């Protein structure tokens, strides 16, 4: 090989090496920027899943299930506001938040608070889906739609042994262990606070008796188990499909689009608790259908798990003293965006998202609240 040939090949090698290095550097920069923009630097705890060792989880023979929390909301300022905080809390625990919004997406984009909330939810990395009500109120469809996640189109992206958790839009969880079944122990469902509240009447079309009541905050089950419990054979449910299902269970004339706001729904009783009536009945029937189903379900006992509750909300100076290791969750304040309520709510954000690793997130939340009250508010 001549000297000129060797020199040409060396030059070509150097050009390729430098070019690859530049491309790799640009990709790394792009990835870092995208991560900061989308995820807002929300670190997650690298904890074991239901007590299973990390070594066992990552063996190739065992697939770690995806875990998604199902959150729903109607266009209410008080519930819209807290959603980003709840979403971030679930993400901190390594859970994928899926938010179902009741309303016309085009109209919601013209509402100041709804637009801001949807934008930050997407910025945080949450999935956001929309359904519309026709024969029920938006709050009724919002509450009940949590039970239908395994029948909605986005469920096609999940495997049968992935886990869906119903949860409240105003509940901030502190621990994952309270909300997921241990699949390696042959558990398919997990009912949190299973004996916390009294029995409930079944849907009117199903009789006039009562069954044990299971709170919606939270109920966890594998995707396939949800489909068994609810009797789903389709994954194309929308708002109309859900309302048709509800008519079968509660009767054609039970719900009306003019049922009213939260206060009137609570006064009616069963309408406000329709979701818990329906799921409690369905789980009761599922248990009866096969004793193995009851054996494959974890039901927490001992009454209601301790929590930070809006009824006995700590004073701002006492919030940092709360031991989250001894508490299950926080039932957050209503209208937390209003000045006096924000002053009480903000210390909880500092407690849940404390540390330098959450500094950017806390700053983003402060900006979100400022923007939220800037128009059509308070």
N, C-alpha and C positions, 0 to 999 in steps of 0.2 A: 504494500500500500504506500502510495507516494506521500510526501510531507503535506502537499496541498490537500489531498483527500482527507488525511487524518485531521488537519486543521479545520476543514469545512464541517466534518462530523462533530468535532468538539464544539464549534460555534453553534451548530444546530441544537446540540444537547443543552447548552447553556441557555439559549433562547427559550426552549421548551420548559426548562426547569424554572426560569424566572417567570414565564407566563403562567405556569400552574400555580406558583406561589402567590402571584397577584390575584388570580381568580379565587383561590382558597381564602385569601385575606378579605376580599370583597364579600364573599359568601358569609364569612364569619361575622363581619360588621352588619350585613343585612339581617342576619338571623338575630343578632343581639338587639338591634333596633326594633325589629318586629316583636320580639318577646317582651320588651319593655312597654311597647305601645299596647299590645293586646292583653297581656296578663297583669299589667300593673304591678309586677313584682309581688305576687301573692305566694309566699312560700307555703308548702304543704308539709305536714308532719309525715316523716317516713316511718310510720308505725306499722306494726304487724296487723294483718287482717283477721279479726275475731280470734286473736290469740294464736294464730298460726305463725310459725317462725318465718323470718324473711327468707332463709335458705330454702324452706319448703315451698314458699310461694313462687320462687323464681326457678324452680326446677322445670325443665322443658316439658315434663310429663303432666304438669299441672298449669292450667290456664287461670290467671287471676281475673276474676269477673270485674266488669265495669260496674260502677255504682252511680246511679243518677238520682238526684232529688227532684221530685215533681212539685213545682210551685205554680200556683195559679193566682190571677189577679183580675179584678174588674177595674174600670177607669175611675177609681176612687183615690183622691189625693193622699189620704192617710195610709192606704195600703201600698200605693205606688212608691211612696217615698222610702219605705224601709226595705224594699226588695233588694237594692244593691248591697246593703249591709248583710242581709241574710244570704244572698248568693256568695259573697266573699267568705262568709263563715263556713259554708259548705265546701267551698273550694279549698279552704285552709285544711279541711279534713280529708282532702283527696277525692271529693265527690263532684261529679259533673252536674251542674244545675241546669234543669230544663224548665223554662218559664212559659206557661200558656196564658196568653192575654186575651180576655174577652172584649171584642170590639173590632171595628173596621180600621185596619192599619192606616188607610189614607186619612181618615178623620182624626185618628190618634196623633198623627204627625202634625196636626194643626193645633193640638192642645199642648200648651207649654210644659206642664209637669209630665204628661205622658211621654212626650217627645224626649225630654231630658232623661227620663228613667230608662226608656228603651235604648237610648244611645249609650248610656253607661253600662247597661247590662251586656250589650254587644261588645263594648270595649273590654269588659271584664272577661269575656269569653263564654258567656252563657248562651245556650240555644234559646231562641225566642220564637214562639209559634202563636198564630192567631186563630181564634174561632169566633163565631158570631151567634148571638141568641135571637130567637124569634118568639117562642112560646113560653119562655121563662124570663125572669129578671137576670141581669148581668151577674149580680152576686150569687144567685142560685146556680147558674151554669158554671161560674168560676169555682165554687166550692165542690160541686159534684164532678167536674171534669177531671179532677185529680185521679179519680178511680178508673179513668178510661185511657190512661197513657199507653197501656199495653195494646190498645186497639187503634191507636192513632198512627199515621204514616211514619213518623220519626222512629217508632219502635222497630221498624224493619232494619234499622242500622244496629240493633242490639241482638245479642245471642240469647237463646232461651234461658241460660243460666246466669245472665246478667241480672242486676238487682235494681228495682225501682222502689223509691221511698216516697210515699205521700207525706207532705209536710205543710206547715202553715207559712203564709207569706210574712207573718209577723213573729216568727219564732227563730231565734238565733241559737243553733246547737253548739254545745261545747265539746262533745265527745262523739266519736263514731260508733264505739262499741255498743251504745244503747239503741242502735237503730239498724243493725244488719244481722241476718241469720248466718250461722256458721255452716257453710256448705259442706265442709269436710266432715262435719258431724251429722251429715244427712238432714240438716235443717233447711226448710224451704221458705219459711216465713218468720217474721219477728214482730210481735205486737207490743209496743211500748205503752207503759201505764195500763196494762190489761185489766186491772181491777180498780182503777182510779175513780170511775164514775158508775152510777147506777144503771140497771138495764134500760133498754129503750124499746119503744114500740116498733114493730116491723113496718115496712111500707104497706099502706092500706090495702093494696091489691093482693097482698100476700097473707092477710089475716089480721087478727086483732090481739095477738099475744105479744109478749116482750122477749127479747133475747139479750145476752150479755153485750154491753156496749163497748166498742173498741175505738178510742180516740183517733182521729185522723192525723194527729201530730205526735208520733208518726206510725205508719204501717209499712213494713218492708217485706217484699217477697220477690222471688225470681220472676222474670218476665213470663215464663211458661206457667208459673203458679198463679199469677194475676189473671191470666187468660182462663185457667181452670176455675178459679173462684168466681169470676164475673161471667163466665160462659161466652167468651169472645171467640168468634171464628173468622173475624175480619180484622184487617189492619188499616182500614180506610175510613175510620170514624172522623166526623167533623161535628160542628155544633148541632146541626140538624139531627144527625144520627144519635147523639147523646140525648137530646130532648125526646126523641122517639123511644129510646130505651127507658127513660124516666117515666114516660106515660104508661108503659107496660107494667112497671113496678108500682107506681103510685096511683094510677088511674088517669083517665083522659082529662079530668077537670081539676086535678089537684093543684097544678101550677098555673100561674097566669103571668103575663108580662107586666101587669100592673100591680103585682103583689106588694110593692113598696120598697122602702129602704131597709137598712139593717134593723132599725128599731122596730119596725112593723113586722119584719120577718121573725125576729126574736119573740115578739108577742104572740105570733101564730104558733110558735113552738116547733112542730115537726118540720115545717118548711126550712127553718134555719138549720136544723140538725138532719136534714134529708140525707146528706152524704154519710153521716155516721149510722143512720138508720139502715141505709142501703147496704153499706159494707158490712155492718154487724150481722145483718140477716144473711148475706151471702157467705160470710165466713162460717156462721153457725150451720148453714146447710152443707157447706163443704166439709166441715168436721163430721157431720152426720153421715155423709155419703161414704166415708172411708175412715176408719179409726187411725189408719196410718197418717192421714193428714194432720190430725191433732198431735200425733207423736212427732211429726216433722215441723212443729211450730213452737217457737219460744214465746211464752207469755210471761212478761215481767209481773212479779207479785209484790205485795207490801204497800199497796196504796200508791199515791201520786209521788213521783220522784221530785226531790227538792229543786226549786228553780228560782230565778229572779223574776218576780211577777209584777206586772204593772199595778196591781192592787196594793202591793207593799214595796214599792220601788225604793231602793236605798237613796239616801241623800247623796249629792255629788261628792261630798268629802268622805263618805263611807264606801263608795263604790270600789276604790282601789283595794279595800280590805276584803272584798268578796273572794272566797276560795273556790275557783271554778272546778277544782278537782272534786269538790263535794256537791256540785250542782249539775243538773242535767242540761238546762237551757235557759233562755230568757224570753219571756213573753213581753215584747217590747211595748213602749208607750204609744198610745194613739196620738196622731197629729204631732209626731216627734220633730217636725220641721218648724213649728211655732217657737218663738223665742224662749219662753220659759220652759217648754218641754224639751227643746234642743239642749238647753243648759243642763237638764237632768239626764238626757239620753247620751250626750257626747262622752261622758266619763266611761260608759260601757264600751264605746268604741276604742277608747284608749286601753281598756283592760283586755279586751278580746284580741285586739291587734296591736299589742305593745311590742316595743323593741325597734331597733333601727331598721330591721328588715322590712317593716311595715310603714316606714315614714312616708314614702311616696303615696301609699294607699290612703293613709290618714289625710294627707294634704288634698288628695283627689276627692275624698268624701266631704271635706270642708268646702271645697269649691262647688261640689254638687249641691250641697245644702244652700249655699248662697245663691246659686243660679235658680234653684227650685222656688225660692220665695220672691224672686225678682219680679215676677209677673203673675197676675190673676191669683193672688194668694193673700191670706192673712189680713 
